[in-house]
Amino acid sequence: MQISLEELQKVARAYRAQQTGTTPLEPVPAPFVACEEADKQLAREIAQLLTQTPNVREERTTEASREPLPAKIIAASIMRRVIADKMSQ
């Protein structure tokens, strides 16, 4: 199952609607913008961490479903749901 672009846009609109009208309790600093090289370095570090992370839950996800699904599909579904839930809070 994937979240469509339309569903994500609805969640984003709902999230923005919740954010309007709230006054910060203290001054909000300007957003930090890293240089492109720093962004690339961070992306490389994250990719390296992800490749080093062992996939120890694949057996459990296969056992849990009647029709075995690839762990990548399950992980992607979980991450999409977490992002959508965070945006809708």
Residue frames as qw, qx, qy, qz and C-alpha x, y, z in Angstrom:
[[0.000, 0.889, 0.458, 0.000, 0.00, 0.00, 0.00],
 [0.424, 0.085, 0.009, 0.902, 1.32, 3.42, -0.90],
 [0.021, 0.734, 0.384, -0.560, 0.11, 6.85, 0.07],
 [0.482, 0.633, 0.407, 0.448, -0.88, 8.81, -3.01],
 [0.294, 0.169, -0.029, 0.940, 0.30, 12.34, -3.71],
 [0.337, -0.565, -0.322, -0.681, -3.27, 13.55, -3.20],
 [0.725, -0.565, -0.390, 0.049, -3.43, 11.97, 0.27],
 [0.616, -0.162, -0.192, 0.747, -0.08, 13.49, 1.21],
 [0.067, 0.367, 0.138, 0.917, -1.26, 16.92, 0.03],
 [0.533, -0.637, -0.379, -0.408, -4.41, 16.59, 2.19],
 [0.747, -0.455, -0.314, 0.369, -2.29, 15.74, 5.21],
 [0.453, 0.065, -0.043, 0.888, 0.06, 18.65, 4.49],
 [0.170, -0.537, -0.247, -0.789, -2.89, 21.07, 4.22],
 [0.673, -0.628, -0.365, -0.140, -4.33, 19.79, 7.50],
 [0.709, -0.265, -0.232, 0.612, -0.94, 20.14, 9.18],
 [0.244, 0.250, 0.058, 0.935, -0.52, 23.71, 7.91],
 [0.378, -0.630, -0.348, -0.582, -4.05, 24.58, 9.06],
 [0.728, -0.567, -0.341, 0.178, -3.17, 23.47, 12.58],
 [0.616, -0.111, -0.101, 0.774, -0.01, 25.56, 12.53],
 [0.074, 0.521, 0.192, 0.829, -1.67, 28.84, 11.57],
 [0.445, -0.730, -0.186, -0.484, -2.73, 31.16, 14.30],
 [0.807, -0.487, -0.191, 0.273, -0.29, 29.91, 16.90],
 [0.086, 0.928, -0.267, 0.246, 2.08, 32.49, 18.25],
 [0.737, 0.157, -0.522, 0.400, 5.54, 31.25, 19.22],
 [0.603, -0.752, -0.230, 0.136, 6.35, 31.62, 22.91],
 [0.454, -0.647, 0.258, 0.556, 9.84, 32.86, 22.08],
 [0.351, 0.734, -0.329, -0.479, 11.52, 34.33, 19.01],
 [0.924, 0.185, 0.323, 0.085, 11.99, 31.78, 16.26],
 [0.293, -0.583, 0.483, 0.584, 15.47, 31.88, 14.71],
 [0.568, 0.570, -0.343, -0.484, 15.92, 31.93, 10.97],
 [0.988, 0.044, 0.140, -0.038, 16.16, 28.44, 9.49],
 [0.399, -0.591, 0.600, 0.362, 19.64, 27.01, 9.14],
 [0.810, 0.565, -0.040, -0.151, 20.62, 26.32, 5.57],
 [0.689, -0.407, 0.489, 0.346, 23.60, 24.03, 5.13],
 [0.215, 0.613, -0.527, -0.547, 25.81, 24.27, 2.10],
 [0.861, 0.276, -0.240, -0.355, 25.30, 21.72, -0.64],
 [0.484, 0.405, -0.751, 0.193, 28.52, 19.86, 0.22],
 [0.239, -0.218, 0.729, -0.604, 27.40, 19.48, 3.85],
 [0.787, 0.132, 0.162, -0.580, 24.06, 18.08, 2.63],
 [0.774, 0.380, -0.487, -0.138, 25.86, 15.59, 0.39],
 [0.208, 0.376, -0.811, 0.397, 28.17, 14.53, 3.23],
 [0.498, -0.096, 0.568, -0.649, 25.21, 14.00, 5.57],
 [0.852, 0.252, -0.089, -0.450, 23.41, 11.96, 2.90],
 [0.602, 0.409, -0.681, 0.075, 26.52, 9.77, 2.47],
 [0.068, -0.291, 0.781, -0.548, 26.76, 9.23, 6.25],
 [0.692, 0.046, 0.355, -0.627, 23.08, 8.27, 6.49],
 [0.827, 0.349, -0.337, -0.284, 23.41, 5.90, 3.52],
 [0.383, 0.403, -0.789, 0.260, 26.44, 4.28, 5.12],
 [0.333, -0.173, 0.687, -0.622, 24.60, 3.83, 8.43],
 [0.801, 0.174, 0.119, -0.560, 21.62, 2.29, 6.66],
 [0.752, 0.382, -0.525, -0.115, 23.77, -0.18, 4.74],
 [0.223, 0.343, -0.811, 0.418, 25.49, -1.23, 7.98],
 [0.567, -0.163, 0.424, -0.687, 22.21, -1.78, 9.84],
 [0.037, -0.038, 0.992, 0.114, 21.44, -5.49, 10.00],
 [0.591, -0.118, -0.321, -0.731, 18.05, -6.66, 8.79],
 [0.002, 0.108, -0.932, 0.346, 17.13, -8.74, 11.83],
 [0.481, 0.220, 0.491, -0.692, 13.34, -8.40, 11.57],
 [0.448, 0.252, -0.587, -0.626, 12.81, -10.00, 8.16],
 [0.237, -0.078, -0.968, 0.022, 12.03, -13.40, 9.70],
 [0.105, 0.361, 0.680, -0.630, 9.43, -11.90, 12.02],
 [0.404, 0.399, -0.064, -0.821, 7.69, -9.95, 9.26],
 [0.414, 0.163, -0.785, -0.432, 7.54, -13.06, 7.09],
 [0.157, -0.179, -0.938, 0.253, 6.14, -15.13, 9.96],
 [0.178, 0.338, 0.465, -0.799, 3.56, -12.49, 10.85],
 [0.518, 0.368, -0.158, -0.756, 1.83, -12.46, 7.49],
 [0.819, 0.170, 0.527, -0.149, -0.06, -15.27, 5.83],
 [0.733, 0.621, 0.137, 0.240, 1.13, -14.19, 2.44],
 [0.639, -0.395, 0.049, 0.658, 4.84, -13.34, 2.78],
 [0.282, 0.951, 0.084, 0.093, 5.69, -9.77, 1.81],
 [0.650, 0.337, -0.234, 0.639, 9.17, -8.43, 1.21],
 [0.463, -0.556, -0.372, 0.582, 10.52, -6.60, 4.25],
 [0.217, -0.010, 0.174, 0.961, 11.23, -3.53, 2.08],
 [0.244, -0.488, -0.540, -0.642, 7.52, -3.15, 1.30],
 [0.541, -0.649, -0.522, 0.118, 6.56, -3.48, 4.95],
 [0.472, -0.363, -0.155, 0.788, 9.24, -1.00, 6.06],
 [0.076, 0.184, 0.320, 0.926, 8.19, 1.52, 3.40],
 [0.374, -0.601, -0.576, -0.409, 4.55, 1.22, 4.48],
 [0.557, -0.594, -0.423, 0.398, 5.47, 1.76, 8.12],
 [0.361, -0.197, 0.016, 0.911, 7.56, 4.84, 7.30],
 [0.084, -0.371, -0.447, -0.810, 4.81, 6.35, 5.12],
 [0.478, -0.659, -0.562, -0.150, 2.27, 5.81, 7.90],
 [0.536, -0.482, -0.288, 0.630, 4.59, 7.37, 10.52],
 [0.210, 0.010, 0.183, 0.960, 5.18, 10.43, 8.32],
 [0.258, -0.495, -0.527, -0.641, 1.46, 10.82, 7.61],
 [0.546, -0.640, -0.525, 0.129, 0.62, 10.46, 11.31],
 [0.456, -0.330, -0.151, 0.813, 3.25, 13.05, 12.28],
 [0.060, 0.156, 0.310, 0.936, 1.96, 15.51, 9.69],
 [0.371, -0.540, -0.565, -0.501, -1.66, 15.06, 10.77],
 [0.500, -0.479, -0.564, 0.449, -0.99, 15.72, 14.48]]
